[in-house]
Amino acid sequence: MDTATIEREALHLPVSERAKLAHKQLLSLEDMSESEIENAWFDEVERRAREIDQGLVRLIPAEEVSRKARDLLR
């Protein structure tokens, strides 16, 4: 079974079951070695860069992000 199938099926679970699954997955990340964590971040950076290059995401200027963060902290 590929990850797309697993994701699709997981998203059809009841909320409480999805939460349990998400919790277990997050806990499993704590067992990762430094090199596994580094590789996971590298994969994530590559994915995000591809999305930017393909125009799939809207970039938000740093000034806007900072302003919104400050507004949330008030």
JOJO-V845658 format. One record per pair of residues at least 4 apart in sequence whose C-alpha atoms are under 6 Angstrom apart, sorted by the first residue. I is the first residue (numbers start at 1). J is the second residue. Records with the same first field share a line. If there is no record, write none. Layout:
BEGIN
I->J + J
END
This chain:
BEGIN
3->7
6->10
13->17 + 18
32->36
51->56
52->57
END
